[in-house]
Amino acid sequence: MNDRPPPAGLPRAARVATWTFFALNGFAVGMWVVHIPVVERSTGISHSTLGVLLLVLGAAAFAGMQVVGPLADRFGQRLVLPTSGVLLGIALIGPGLAGSWWSLGLTLVAFGFFNGSIDVAMNSHAVVVERAYPRPIMASFHAMWSIGGAIAAFVGAAVLKAGIPTAAALGGTGAVCVVLSLVAGRFLLNAEPAKPAATETAPAQRTRPPMRLVWLLGALAFALMLSEGVANDWAALHLQDVLGTSAATAALGYGSFAVAMTVGRFATDRVAALVGPAAIVRYGSALAAVGLAIASLSPWVPLALVGWALFGLGLSGGVPQLFTAAGNLDTRASGALMAKVVGLGYVGLLAGPALIGGLTRWMPLNVAFAVPFVLCLLAVVFAPVLAPRGDREPAEVS
């Protein structure tokens, strides 16, 4: 444990503020996603050019994570998180104003960078808030990101139906990000590293966390988030192309996955308090593997929907446990360590859909799902890396 005592009472205001940032980020990303087809048409770019620009966005997000992680450790999440939120809101205006491929690319670099920034900053702050609670609360923050994305889907659909210009829609979303970031930022906590007043005579205790463990956590995040990315992009197409359903019915594939994941994240914290983070990753990944196998092999749509729901439920709790573990390995470098794990997970999220798309040139889509199936099984095998240290013990060295 951190040798600085936690704040008196539970920091509920900071918890609500962190919920706000997660929901806000999900809403901002969701509003961008629903406007991608409109932006593609307005800039006159092809699908292939859009694909390249989305990869640029992902690379910029990864860079933002690596830059902001150490900044959060140095200057505190209370400064870095709202700043990232404000800059994300400003950057979101850009894609709506872009008129060419190069101007869109420049705006997506900014949007991606600050999206990566807020991702690491809010997860790092969530760990700070969780340390003051007697039980896990990380998964509920990730559930709020999903809620924000769902709200964006409904709001975005209404905005598009009303014919509101993309620049106005994204600009309004950006303004919401700026205002709420400034308001919620007032209630954040700072992760003040423990002052080593009594540890000056024991410098040997100030050991760095083993990087092997950091990379293992990152590899697990890569595996689970790659699997999540596959469901995001291919669940609906699986029902349509493999089982021959209509587009409307096929949409239920992703819907069942997303709903189950959101519900699972709201339930994960209390289960994790009882069984521990290693069990959440181990049994959750096993359930995800079973669900994906059912979805891939089922000849019936209802059973396939059950499989996608089990896949979402199984994946729902694992990533929050990994982020918490990374943030608690060393309280003096929480942001930098989390940036590595979150960054590797983000790479998996982007790589998964592209990998499956490439494999479909040589095999059926449901056979290509063997890749996330195997990764879920590997997560079952390596889940015990969370058990020896737990999610708070490493902070003892500080």
C-alpha positions in Angstrom: 0.0 0.0 0.0 1.0 3.6 -0.5 2.3 4.9 2.9 0.4 8.1 2.4 -3.0 7.5 4.1 -6.0 7.8 1.8 -8.2 10.9 1.9 -10.7 11.0 4.8 -13.9 9.3 3.7 -14.5 8.1 0.2 -13.8 10.5 -2.6 -17.2 10.2 -4.2 -16.9 13.5 -6.1 -13.7 12.4 -7.7 -15.3 9.1 -8.6 -18.2 10.9 -10.3 -15.8 13.2 -12.1 -13.9 10.2 -13.4 -17.1 8.6 -14.6 -17.8 11.9 -16.4 -14.5 11.8 -18.2 -14.9 8.1 -19.3 -18.5 8.8 -20.6 -17.3 12.0 -22.2 -14.5 10.2 -24.1 -16.9 7.4 -25.2 -19.4 10.1 -26.4 -16.7 12.0 -28.3 -15.3 9.0 -30.1 -18.9 7.7 -30.8 -19.9 11.0 -32.4 -16.8 10.9 -34.6 -17.5 7.3 -35.6 -21.2 7.9 -36.7 -20.0 10.8 -38.8 -17.2 8.9 -40.6 -19.3 8.1 -43.7 -20.4 11.8 -44.0 -16.8 13.0 -43.6 -15.7 10.5 -46.2 -18.2 11.9 -48.7 -17.5 15.5 -48.0 -13.8 15.1 -48.4 -14.1 13.0 -51.6 -11.7 10.3 -50.3 -11.9 6.6 -51.2 -12.4 3.7 -48.7 -8.7 2.8 -49.0 -7.6 6.4 -48.2 -9.9 6.5 -45.3 -8.4 3.2 -44.0 -4.9 4.7 -44.1 -6.1 7.8 -42.3 -7.7 5.7 -39.6 -4.4 4.0 -39.1 -2.8 7.4 -38.8 -5.3 8.3 -36.2 -4.5 5.1 -34.3 -0.7 5.8 -34.5 -1.3 9.3 -33.2 -3.3 7.9 -30.3 -0.6 5.5 -29.4 1.9 8.4 -29.4 -0.3 10.5 -27.2 -0.5 7.7 -24.7 3.3 7.4 -24.5 3.8 11.2 -24.1 1.1 11.8 -21.6 1.8 8.9 -19.3 5.0 10.3 -17.9 3.5 13.8 -17.9 0.7 12.6 -15.6 3.3 11.2 -13.2 5.2 14.5 -13.2 2.4 17.1 -13.1 -0.5 15.1 -11.7 -3.7 13.8 -13.2 -5.6 16.8 -11.9 -3.8 19.0 -14.4 -3.2 16.5 -17.2 -6.7 14.9 -17.4 -8.8 18.0 -17.9 -6.2 19.5 -20.2 -6.5 16.4 -22.4 -10.3 16.7 -22.3 -10.2 20.3 -23.4 -7.7 19.7 -26.2 -9.7 16.6 -27.3 -12.8 18.8 -27.6 -11.0 21.4 -29.6 -9.4 18.7 -31.9 -12.8 17.1 -32.5 -14.0 20.2 -34.4 -11.3 19.7 -37.1 -12.7 16.6 -39.0 -16.0 18.5 -39.5 -14.1 21.3 -41.3 -11.8 19.2 -43.4 -12.2 19.5 -47.1 -9.4 17.3 -48.4 -7.5 14.1 -47.6 -4.5 16.0 -46.2 -6.5 18.4 -44.1 -8.5 15.5 -42.7 -5.3 13.7 -42.0 -3.9 16.6 -40.0 -7.0 16.9 -38.0 -7.1 13.2 -37.3 -3.5 13.3 -36.0 -4.6 15.9 -33.4 -7.8 14.1 -32.6 -6.0 10.8 -32.2 -3.1 12.2 -30.1 -5.5 13.8 -27.6 -7.8 10.8 -27.6 -4.8 8.7 -26.6 -3.8 11.4 -24.0 -7.2 11.3 -22.3 -7.3 7.5 -22.4 -4.2 7.1 -20.3 -4.9 10.1 -18.1 -8.4 9.0 -17.1 -7.3 5.4 -16.5 -4.4 6.6 -14.4 -6.7 8.8 -12.4 -9.2 5.9 -12.0 -6.5 3.9 -10.3 -5.8 6.8 -7.9 -9.5 7.0 -7.0 -9.7 3.2 -6.6 -6.9 3.2 -4.1 -9.1 5.2 -1.7 -11.9 2.6 -1.9 -12.0 -0.7 0.0 -13.1 -2.6 -3.1 -12.5 -2.6 -6.9 -14.3 0.1 -8.9 -12.3 0.2 -12.1 -14.7 -1.8 -14.3 -17.6 0.7 -13.7 -15.5 3.4 -15.2 -15.0 1.4 -18.4 -18.8 0.7 -18.4 -19.4 4.5 -18.5 -17.2 4.7 -21.6 -19.6 2.2 -23.2 -22.6 4.2 -22.0 -21.1 7.3 -23.6 -20.7 5.5 -26.9 -24.3 4.3 -26.8 -25.6 7.8 -26.1 -23.5 9.0 -29.1 -25.1 6.4 -31.3 -28.6 7.7 -30.5 -27.6 11.4 -30.5 -25.6 11.0 -33.7 -28.5 9.2 -35.5 -30.9 12.1 -34.5 -28.4 14.7 -35.6 -27.9 13.0 -39.0 -31.6 12.6 -39.5 -32.1 16.3 -38.8 -29.5 17.2 -41.4 -27.3 19.2 -39.0 -24.0 20.0 -40.7 -21.1 17.8 -39.5 -19.0 20.8 -38.5 -21.8 22.0 -36.2 -22.4 18.5 -34.8 -18.8 17.8 -34.0 -18.2 21.4 -32.9 -21.1 21.1 -30.5 -19.7 17.8 -29.2 -16.3 19.5 -28.8 -17.8 22.3 -26.8 -19.5 19.8 -24.5 -16.1 18.2 -24.0 -14.4 21.5 -23.1 -17.1 22.6 -20.6 -17.5 19.2 -18.9 -13.7 18.8 -18.7 -13.3 22.1 -17.0 -16.1 21.4 -14.5 -15.2 17.8 -13.7 -11.5 18.7 -13.4 -12.3 20.7 -10.3 -13.1 17.4 -8.4 -10.1 15.3 -9.4 -7.5 14.0 -7.1 -3.7 14.2 -7.5 -1.6 11.1 -7.1 1.1 12.6 -4.9 3.9 10.0 -4.8 4.8 9.1 -1.2 7.5 11.4 0.1 10.4 9.2 1.2 11.1 11.0 4.5 11.9 7.8 6.3 13.3 5.9 3.3 16.4 8.0 2.7 18.4 5.4 4.6 16.9 2.5 2.6 17.4 3.4 -1.1 17.5 -0.3 -1.9 13.8 -0.5 -1.3 13.1 1.9 -4.1 13.1 -0.8 -6.7 11.6 -0.5 -10.1 8.8 -2.9 -11.1 10.0 -5.9 -13.2 9.5 -4.9 -16.9 8.8 -8.5 -17.7 5.6 -8.2 -15.7 4.7 -4.9 -17.4 5.1 -6.5 -20.8 3.1 -9.6 -19.8 0.2 -7.3 -18.7 0.5 -5.5 -22.0 0.4 -8.8 -23.9 -2.7 -9.8 -22.1 -4.3 -6.4 -22.9 -3.3 -6.8 -26.5 -4.9 -10.3 -26.7 -8.2 -9.2 -25.0 -8.6 -5.9 -26.8 -7.8 -7.6 -30.1 -10.7 -9.9 -29.4 -12.9 -7.0 -28.5 -11.9 -5.2 -31.8 -12.9 -8.4 -33.8 -16.4 -8.3 -32.2 -16.8 -4.6 -32.8 -16.1 -4.9 -36.6 -17.0 -8.4 -37.5 -19.9 -9.7 -35.3 -22.6 -8.1 -37.5 -20.9 -9.2 -40.7 -20.6 -12.8 -39.4 -24.4 -13.1 -39.0 -24.9 -11.5 -42.4 -22.3 -13.3 -44.5 -22.0 -16.7 -42.7 -25.6 -17.2 -41.5 -27.3 -15.2 -44.3 -29.4 -12.9 -42.2 -30.7 -9.4 -43.2 -28.6 -6.3 -42.3 -31.2 -5.4 -39.5 -30.9 -8.9 -37.9 -27.1 -8.9 -38.3 -26.9 -5.7 -36.3 -28.1 -7.7 -33.3 -24.8 -9.6 -33.3 -22.8 -6.5 -32.3 -25.7 -5.4 -30.1 -25.8 -8.5 -28.1 -22.0 -8.3 -27.6 -22.0 -4.6 -26.6 -25.0 -4.9 -24.2 -23.5 -8.0 -22.5 -20.1 -6.2 -22.2 -21.6 -3.1 -20.6 -23.7 -5.1 -18.1 -20.7 -7.3 -17.3 -18.5 -4.2 -16.6 -21.1 -2.9 -14.1 -21.1 -6.3 -12.4 -17.4 -7.0 -12.5 -16.2 -4.8 -9.6 -18.2 -6.7 -7.0 -17.2 -10.1 -8.4 -13.5 -9.0 -8.5 -13.7 -8.0 -4.8 -14.7 -11.6 -4.0 -12.5 -13.7 -6.3 -9.6 -11.4 -7.2 -8.4 -10.0 -10.5 -6.6 -13.1 -11.7 -9.8 -15.1 -11.5 -11.7 -12.4 -13.4 -9.2 -12.6 -16.3 -8.9 -16.4 -16.2 -12.6 -17.4 -16.0 -13.7 -14.4 -18.1 -11.4 -15.3 -20.9 -12.5 -18.9 -20.7 -16.1 -17.8 -21.0 -15.2 -15.6 -23.9 -13.6 -18.5 -25.7 -16.6 -20.7 -25.2 -18.9 -17.9 -26.4 -16.9 -17.2 -29.5 -16.8 -21.0 -30.3 -20.6 -21.1 -30.0 -21.0 -18.0 -32.2 -18.6 -19.3 -34.8 -20.0 -22.9 -35.1 -23.7 -22.3 -34.6 -25.9 -22.8 -37.7 -28.8 -20.9 -35.9 -29.0 -17.2 -35.4 -30.5 -17.3 -31.9 -27.7 -19.5 -30.7 -25.1 -17.4 -32.4 -26.5 -14.3 -30.6 -26.1 -16.2 -27.3 -22.5 -16.9 -28.3 -21.7 -13.2 -29.0 -23.3 -12.2 -25.7 -21.2 -14.7 -23.8 -18.1 -13.4 -25.7 -18.9 -9.9 -24.5 -19.7 -10.9 -21.0 -16.4 -12.9 -20.8 -14.3 -10.0 -22.1 -16.0 -7.3 -20.0 -14.0 -7.6 -16.8 -10.4 -8.5 -17.9 -9.0 -5.3 -19.3 -10.0 -3.1 -16.3 -8.1 -5.6 -14.0 -5.0 -5.3 -16.2 -5.1 -1.5 -16.2 -5.5 -1.5 -12.4 -2.6 -3.9 -12.0 -0.3 -1.7 -14.3 -1.2 1.5 -12.5 -0.4 0.0 -9.1 3.0 -1.6 -10.0 4.7 1.6 -9.0 2.8 4.7 -7.7 5.7 6.9 -8.8 5.4 5.9 -12.4 1.8 4.9 -12.6 1.1 6.9 -15.8 4.1 5.7 -17.7 3.5 2.1 -16.8 -0.1 2.3 -17.7 0.7 4.0 -21.0 2.7 0.9 -22.0 -0.1 -1.5 -21.1 -2.9 0.7 -22.5 -0.9 1.3 -25.7 -0.4 -2.4 -26.4 -4.0 -3.0 -25.8 -4.9 -0.2 -28.2 -2.6 -1.7 -30.8 -4.6 -5.0 -30.4 -7.9 -3.2 -30.8 -6.8 -1.7 -34.1 -5.0 -4.8 -35.4 -7.7 -7.4 -34.7 -10.2 -6.3 -37.3 -7.5 -5.8 -40.0 -6.0 -9.2 -39.2 -9.3 -11.0 -39.6 -10.0 -9.1 -42.8 -6.7 -10.3 -44.2 -7.4 -13.9 -43.2 -10.8 -13.9 -44.9 -8.9 -13.9 -48.2 -7.9 -17.5 -47.5 -10.6 -18.9 -45.2 -14.2 -18.4 -44.1 -14.9 -15.6 -41.6 -15.9 -18.0 -38.8 -12.7 -20.0 -39.3 -10.7 -16.8 -39.0 -12.2 -16.3 -35.5 -9.8 -19.0 -34.4 -7.3 -16.2 -33.8 -9.2 -14.5 -31.0 -10.3 -17.9 -29.7 -6.6 -18.9 -29.2 -5.7 -15.6 -27.7 -8.5 -16.0 -25.1 -7.1 -19.4 -24.2 -3.6 -17.9 -23.8 -5.1 -15.3 -21.5 -6.5 -18.1 -19.4 -3.0 -19.6 -19.2 -1.2 -16.4 -18.3 -3.9 -14.9 -16.0 -2.1 -15.9 -12.9 0.5 -13.2 -13.5 -2.0 -10.9 -11.7 -2.2 -13.2 -8.6 1.2 -12.9 -6.9 1.3 -9.1 -6.5 -2.4 -8.4 -6.4 -3.5 -4.9 -7.4 -2.1 -3.0 -4.4 0.9 -4.9 -3.0 3.5 -3.4 -5.4 2.8 0.0 -3.9 4.5 -1.1 -0.7 7.9 -0.2 -2.2 6.9 3.4 -2.3 
